[in-house]
Amino acid sequence: MRSSDQRPSPRRPHLPAWSHEQPLEWMLWPPPAVSHARVEQELAQDAFRRVVGRFATGVTVITTRLDGVDHAMTVNSFTSVSLDPLLVLFCPDRRSRFHDVVLKAGVWGVSVLADTMESASSEFARRGRDLSRPLEGYGYRRGSLGVALLDGAVATLACRTSAVHDGGDHSIVVGSVVEMHSGAAETSPLLYYEGRYRRL
Ligand SMILES: Cc1cc2nc3c(=O)[nH]c(=O)nc-3n(C[C@H](O)[C@H](O)[C@H](O)COP(=O)(O)O)c2cc1C
């Protein structure tokens, strides 16, 4: 080792020169500037995810069609809202590519997934997936609004957007139900709880 290597660096005055014995943290020097408020916010978000993850949900694939192209995204924020009129909602993340497409299209389909459809859920939740032919390999029929409704679903609905509300980093998209079907009686739903797929 050259003698100059042992001179303290002005940026790391109290650390010796690198060697294999150094702890990994040494390589992360200088630490990124993270404010106390930012750390608090991330801890609160982690806790929030854990708490709301204890609310068991079903899993849907929401589809839409814009300029003759199908789009689909896995969503568990779907819920029914009103009986008179018939209204449902879901909450797309503003940062997802699906968000602007579904708002522009104004129509969407809901396929409530059966417990045999976990792979469809994973596929339509994969960030950065190829959007050119999303439904290739999946059976579906077109609902009255032209949106795709997946074969094998426990239930399907076709909806027209009736309102969009601000929901922080998500939008709250409310839709009037135009068409609805129940799947075969023996199908059982796919569930999501504490970040994992479950079955009844
Ligand atoms: C079970 C499950 C439920 C999800 N629910 C939602 C949801 O309600 N809203 C949402 O925006 N993203 C939800 N996601 C994540 C999106 O599916 C995922 O971020 C999106 O497909 C990424 O697409 P992008 O590449 O266009 O960003 C869910 C994912 C899973 C696995």
The ligand as a Gaussian input file, in Angstrom:
#p B3LYP/6-31G(d) Opt

LIG

0 1
 C      -53.588000      -7.977000      -6.154000
 C      -53.218000      -6.651000      -6.776000
 C      -54.067000      -5.574000      -6.670000
 C      -53.755000      -4.337000      -7.251000
 N      -54.626000      -3.296000      -7.141000
 C      -54.341000      -2.106000      -7.712000
 C      -55.276000      -1.030000      -7.642000
 O      -56.337000      -1.129000      -7.045000
 N      -54.934000       0.139000      -8.259000
 C      -53.741000       0.298000      -8.926000
 O      -53.485000       1.373000      -9.461000
 N      -52.840000      -0.709000      -8.991000
 C      -53.126000      -1.900000      -8.420000
 N      -52.234000      -2.930000      -8.496000
 C      -50.937000      -2.705000      -9.157000
 C      -51.089000      -2.640000     -10.686000
 O      -51.680000      -3.816000     -11.196000
 C      -49.682000      -2.453000     -11.311000
 O      -49.021000      -1.427000     -10.645000
 C      -49.790000      -2.021000     -12.732000
 O      -50.261000      -3.087000     -13.511000
 C      -48.443000      -1.562000     -13.251000
 O      -48.628000      -1.182000     -14.583000
 P      -47.728000      -0.068000     -15.288000
 O      -46.512000      -0.797000     -15.821000
 O      -48.590000       0.478000     -16.375000
 O      -47.400000       0.961000     -14.259000
 C      -52.542000      -4.179000      -7.933000
 C      -51.648000      -5.271000      -8.040000
 C      -51.990000      -6.490000      -7.468000
 C      -51.047000      -7.667000      -7.589000

